[in-house]
């Protein structure tokens, strides 16, 4: 008799749990349909437009000495050009246009280029970079092109650009890469040939780890006093540096009209690495690369710039605690453990 009642009890508990399972599954399916869509345009893109927003003599020189040199390595633009048309798209201030033309004409670079200046844009109800971004997105959409974001303080390791294009083309996704800041002064102090740094990825990672900017030095999550609340947490492991990067920047974009509308509706450019990835994530159009073997990018930074906010009691923290409304995307990227491999 006791066994009979136990079977009835177990059967009732099972049925209650089964009903709960069905209700919970249907609830989360409903929520997911509201929050997540699939807006991928899965077509092959005919071209790659390299977007270069740059002004000021220092950064123009940086682009031509460092960024362009990295783009012209064997497995970056040279490899992509076997399948796609390449155009380098400069956006600058009026006073710097002649310097860019002069530098571009003196380069051994066979790619077409275009030049847009600030006076070409009449909408002053948003910042200049937003106007530049809207124009390049529109240009890419109209010309069936992918967009590579190539600021003048960025160096791409050899193979990074072609890998990003391969990961995106035909899938309709944009690709983010977790990247470190590297000290310009430290590179020069150690007599690093910055112009040729990108030719070997493993060596580039080693140099980046040797010449860390303070923002990267202070990101070690094993220290009680660290800067991990700013979004980057690191830990040394046997093969290199393990990295949790809560705000990995988009470098390769497969633009659609929704991206254009997103920036047109906003007055500033700063949402590019926070709010915009929300849109890409919600529309199933985002991939994040955490391995330096696939893509490795460094951002040249002067020691006096981008000083980190260091706080105590943050040992083992890897969360971006200033995220506010960016929490959904940050929660997603926080689960990814990347590796910058130096061995």
C-alpha positions as CSV (number, residue, x, y, z in Angstrom):
1,X,0.0,0.0,0.0
2,X,2.8,2.4,0.9
3,X,4.5,1.6,-2.5
4,X,1.2,2.4,-4.3
5,X,0.9,5.9,-2.7
6,X,4.6,6.6,-3.4
7,X,4.0,5.8,-7.1
8,X,1.0,8.2,-7.1
9,X,3.1,10.9,-5.4
10,X,6.0,10.5,-7.8
11,X,3.6,10.6,-10.8
12,X,2.0,13.8,-9.6
13,X,5.4,15.5,-8.9
14,X,6.6,14.4,-12.4
15,X,3.5,15.8,-14.1
16,X,3.8,19.1,-12.2
17,X,7.5,19.4,-13.2
18,X,6.6,18.5,-16.8
19,X,3.9,21.2,-16.9
20,X,6.4,23.7,-15.5
21,X,9.0,22.6,-18.1
22,X,6.5,23.2,-20.9
23,X,5.4,26.6,-19.5
24,X,9.0,27.7,-18.9
25,X,10.1,26.7,-22.4
26,X,7.2,28.5,-24.1
27,X,7.8,31.6,-22.0
28,X,11.5,31.8,-23.0
29,X,10.7,31.1,-26.6
30,X,8.3,34.0,-26.5
31,X,10.9,36.3,-24.9
32,X,13.6,35.2,-27.3
33,X,11.3,36.0,-30.3
34,X,10.8,39.5,-29.0
35,X,14.5,40.1,-28.2
36,X,16.3,38.2,-30.9
37,X,15.7,38.2,-34.6
38,X,17.7,37.1,-37.7
39,X,18.5,40.0,-39.9
40,X,21.5,38.5,-41.7
41,X,21.9,39.3,-45.4
42,X,23.7,36.2,-46.5
43,X,25.0,37.4,-49.8
44,X,28.6,37.6,-51.0
45,X,30.0,41.1,-51.0
46,X,31.9,42.3,-54.1
47,X,34.2,44.7,-52.3
48,X,36.0,45.6,-49.1
49,X,36.0,49.3,-48.2
50,X,38.7,50.2,-45.7
51,X,37.3,53.1,-43.5
52,X,40.1,55.4,-42.3
53,X,38.8,58.3,-40.2
54,X,42.0,60.4,-39.6
55,X,43.2,63.9,-39.1
56,X,46.2,65.7,-37.6
57,X,49.8,65.2,-38.8
58,X,50.7,62.8,-36.0
59,X,47.8,60.4,-36.7
60,X,48.1,60.7,-40.5
61,X,51.8,59.7,-40.1
62,X,50.9,56.9,-37.8
63,X,48.4,55.5,-40.4
64,X,50.9,55.5,-43.3
65,X,53.8,54.3,-41.2
66,X,52.1,51.6,-39.1
67,X,48.4,50.9,-40.0
68,X,48.8,50.8,-43.8
69,X,52.1,48.8,-43.5
70,X,50.1,46.1,-41.6
71,X,47.3,46.2,-44.1
72,X,49.7,45.6,-46.9
73,X,51.3,42.4,-45.5
74,X,50.9,39.2,-47.5
75,X,47.8,37.8,-45.9
76,X,45.8,40.9,-45.3
77,X,44.7,43.1,-48.2
78,X,46.9,41.4,-50.7
79,X,45.1,38.1,-50.1
80,X,41.6,39.6,-49.9
81,X,42.2,41.4,-53.3
82,X,42.3,38.0,-55.0
83,X,38.6,37.8,-54.5
84,X,37.3,41.3,-53.9
85,X,37.8,44.9,-55.0
86,X,39.6,47.0,-52.4
87,X,39.1,50.7,-51.8
88,X,40.6,52.8,-49.0
89,X,38.2,55.5,-47.9
90,X,39.7,58.5,-46.1
91,X,37.6,60.8,-43.9
92,X,39.3,63.9,-42.6
93,X,39.3,67.6,-41.8
94,X,39.6,70.0,-44.7
95,X,43.0,71.2,-43.5
96,X,44.5,67.7,-43.8
97,X,43.2,66.5,-47.1
98,X,46.3,67.6,-49.1
99,X,48.6,65.8,-46.7
100,X,46.7,62.6,-47.1
101,X,46.7,62.9,-50.9
102,X,50.4,63.6,-50.9
103,X,51.2,60.6,-48.6
104,X,48.9,58.3,-50.6
105,X,50.4,59.2,-53.9
106,X,53.9,58.5,-52.6
107,X,53.0,55.0,-51.3
108,X,53.5,51.7,-53.2
109,X,49.8,51.0,-52.9
110,X,47.8,49.9,-55.9
111,X,44.4,50.2,-54.4
112,X,41.8,52.9,-55.3
113,X,41.1,55.5,-52.7
114,X,38.5,58.1,-52.0
115,X,38.6,61.2,-49.8
116,X,35.8,62.9,-47.9
117,X,36.3,66.1,-45.8
118,X,34.2,67.6,-43.0
119,X,32.8,70.4,-45.2
120,X,31.0,67.8,-47.4
121,X,28.6,67.2,-44.5
122,X,25.9,69.7,-43.6
123,X,24.3,68.0,-40.6
124,X,25.8,69.7,-37.6
125,X,23.2,68.2,-35.1
126,X,25.6,65.3,-34.6
127,X,29.4,64.9,-34.2
128,X,31.8,64.7,-37.2
129,X,32.6,61.0,-36.7
130,X,28.9,60.1,-36.8
131,X,28.6,61.9,-40.1
132,X,31.6,60.0,-41.4
133,X,30.2,56.7,-40.1
134,X,26.8,57.2,-41.7
135,X,28.4,58.1,-45.1
136,X,30.7,55.0,-45.2
137,X,27.9,52.7,-44.1
138,X,25.6,54.1,-46.9
139,X,28.5,53.8,-49.4
140,X,29.0,50.1,-48.4
141,X,25.4,49.3,-48.7
142,X,25.0,50.9,-52.1
143,X,28.1,49.2,-53.4
144,X,27.7,45.7,-51.8
145,X,30.8,46.1,-49.8
146,X,32.1,44.9,-46.5
147,X,33.7,47.6,-44.2
148,X,37.0,47.3,-42.4
149,X,37.4,49.8,-39.6
150,X,41.0,51.0,-39.7
151,X,41.8,53.9,-37.3
152,X,45.3,55.3,-37.5
153,X,46.4,53.9,-34.1
154,X,45.6,50.3,-35.1
155,X,47.9,47.5,-36.3
156,X,46.5,44.3,-37.8
157,X,48.6,41.1,-37.6
158,X,49.3,39.3,-40.8
159,X,46.3,37.2,-41.7
160,X,43.8,39.1,-39.5
161,X,42.1,41.0,-42.3
162,X,41.7,38.0,-44.6
163,X,40.4,35.9,-41.7
164,X,37.8,38.5,-40.7
165,X,36.6,38.7,-44.2
166,X,36.3,34.9,-44.5
167,X,34.4,34.7,-41.2
168,X,31.9,37.4,-42.3
169,X,31.4,37.1,-46.1
170,X,28.3,35.2,-47.1
171,X,27.1,35.0,-43.5
172,X,26.0,38.6,-43.0
173,X,27.8,39.0,-39.7
174,X,30.0,41.7,-38.3
175,X,33.1,40.5,-36.3
176,X,34.5,41.9,-33.1
177,X,38.1,41.4,-31.9
178,X,39.4,41.7,-28.3
179,X,42.5,43.9,-28.5
180,X,45.2,45.2,-26.1
181,X,46.5,48.7,-25.8
182,X,50.3,48.9,-26.3
183,X,52.6,51.7,-25.2
184,X,54.1,53.7,-28.0
185,X,56.9,54.9,-25.7
186,X,57.7,51.3,-24.6
187,X,57.9,50.1,-28.2
188,X,60.4,52.8,-29.1
189,X,62.4,52.3,-25.9
190,X,62.8,48.6,-26.8
191,X,63.8,49.5,-30.4
192,X,60.8,47.7,-31.9
193,X,60.4,48.0,-35.6
194,X,56.8,49.1,-35.4
195,X,56.3,49.3,-39.2
196,X,57.1,45.6,-39.6
197,X,55.7,44.4,-36.3
198,X,52.6,42.8,-37.9
199,X,54.4,40.3,-40.2
200,X,54.6,37.6,-37.6
201,X,51.5,37.2,-35.3
202,X,53.3,35.2,-32.5
203,X,56.1,37.8,-32.3
204,X,53.5,40.6,-32.4
205,X,51.7,39.1,-29.4
206,X,55.0,38.7,-27.5
207,X,55.9,42.3,-28.2
208,X,52.5,43.5,-27.1
209,X,52.8,41.6,-23.8
210,X,56.3,43.1,-23.3
211,X,55.2,46.7,-24.1
212,X,51.8,46.8,-22.3
213,X,50.1,50.1,-21.9
214,X,49.3,50.8,-18.2
215,X,45.6,50.0,-18.9
216,X,46.6,46.5,-19.8
217,X,49.2,46.2,-17.0
218,X,46.5,47.1,-14.4
219,X,44.0,44.6,-15.8
220,X,45.4,41.5,-14.0
221,X,42.5,40.0,-12.2
222,X,44.8,38.2,-9.7
223,X,45.8,41.5,-8.1
224,X,43.6,43.0,-5.4
225,X,44.3,46.5,-6.9
226,X,43.3,46.4,-10.6
227,X,41.4,48.2,-13.3
228,X,39.1,45.3,-14.3
229,X,35.9,47.3,-13.7
230,X,36.7,49.2,-16.9
231,X,36.0,46.0,-18.9
232,X,39.2,44.0,-19.4
233,X,40.4,41.2,-17.1
234,X,43.5,39.2,-17.8
235,X,45.3,36.3,-16.3
236,X,48.7,34.8,-17.3
237,X,48.5,31.1,-18.2
238,X,51.1,28.7,-19.7
239,X,50.5,29.5,-23.3
240,X,49.9,33.2,-23.1
241,X,47.4,35.7,-21.7
242,X,43.8,34.6,-21.0
243,X,41.5,37.6,-21.6
244,X,37.9,38.5,-20.8
245,X,37.1,41.5,-22.8
246,X,33.6,42.9,-22.1
247,X,33.6,45.4,-24.9
248,X,35.4,43.9,-27.9
249,X,35.4,46.4,-30.8
250,X,33.8,45.6,-34.2
251,X,36.5,45.7,-36.9
252,X,34.8,44.0,-39.8
253,X,31.2,45.1,-40.6
254,X,28.7,43.6,-43.0
255,X,26.4,46.7,-43.2
256,X,22.7,46.7,-43.7
257,X,20.1,49.5,-43.6
258,X,19.4,48.9,-39.9
259,X,23.0,50.0,-39.1
260,X,22.5,53.1,-41.2
261,X,19.2,54.0,-39.3
262,X,20.9,53.3,-36.0
263,X,23.5,56.0,-36.4
264,X,21.2,58.4,-38.2
265,X,19.0,58.5,-35.1
266,X,21.8,59.3,-32.7
267,X,23.8,62.5,-32.1
268,X,27.2,60.9,-31.1
269,X,29.7,58.2,-32.2
270,X,30.6,56.7,-28.8
271,X,27.9,54.0,-29.0
272,X,29.9,52.2,-31.6
273,X,31.6,49.9,-29.0
274,X,28.7,49.7,-26.6
275,X,25.1,50.3,-27.9
276,X,25.7,49.3,-31.5
277,X,26.9,45.8,-30.6
278,X,23.5,45.4,-28.9
279,X,21.8,45.8,-32.2
280,X,24.1,43.3,-33.9
281,X,23.7,40.8,-31.1
282,X,19.9,41.1,-31.1
283,X,19.8,40.6,-34.8
284,X,22.1,37.6,-34.8
285,X,24.7,39.5,-36.8
286,X,27.6,39.4,-34.4
287,X,30.7,37.2,-34.0
288,X,33.4,37.7,-31.4
289,X,37.0,36.5,-32.0
290,X,39.0,35.8,-28.8
291,X,42.0,33.9,-30.3
292,X,45.1,35.7,-31.5
293,X,45.6,32.8,-33.9
294,X,42.5,34.0,-35.8
295,X,42.8,37.7,-35.4
296,X,45.1,40.0,-33.4
297,X,44.9,43.7,-33.3
298,X,46.8,46.2,-31.1
299,X,45.9,49.8,-30.4
300,X,48.9,52.2,-30.1
301,X,48.5,54.4,-27.1
302,X,50.7,57.0,-25.5
303,X,51.6,56.6,-21.9
304,X,49.9,59.9,-21.0
305,X,46.6,58.8,-22.6
306,X,43.8,56.5,-21.4
307,X,45.0,56.2,-17.8
308,X,43.1,53.4,-16.1
309,X,40.8,53.7,-13.1
310,X,42.3,51.4,-10.5
311,X,40.2,50.1,-7.5
312,X,41.0,48.0,-4.5
313,X,39.1,44.8,-3.5
314,X,38.7,43.8,-7.1
315,X,40.7,40.5,-7.0
316,X,39.2,38.0,-9.5
317,X,36.7,40.5,-10.8
318,X,36.1,40.2,-14.6
319,X,32.9,42.2,-15.0
320,X,32.4,45.6,-16.5
321,X,30.8,47.3,-13.5
322,X,30.1,50.6,-15.3
323,X,27.9,48.9,-17.9
324,X,24.5,50.4,-17.1
325,X,22.3,50.0,-20.1
326,X,25.0,48.0,-21.9
327,X,24.4,45.0,-19.6
328,X,22.8,42.6,-22.1
329,X,25.7,42.7,-24.5
330,X,28.3,42.8,-21.8
331,X,26.7,39.7,-20.2
332,X,27.2,37.9,-23.5
333,X,30.8,38.9,-24.1
334,X,31.7,38.2,-20.5
335,X,31.3,34.5,-21.0
336,X,34.0,34.4,-23.6
337,X,37.6,33.6,-22.4
338,X,40.0,34.7,-25.2
339,X,43.7,33.8,-25.6
340,X,46.5,36.0,-26.8
341,X,49.0,33.2,-27.5
342,X,52.7,34.0,-27.1
343,X,54.1,30.5,-27.1
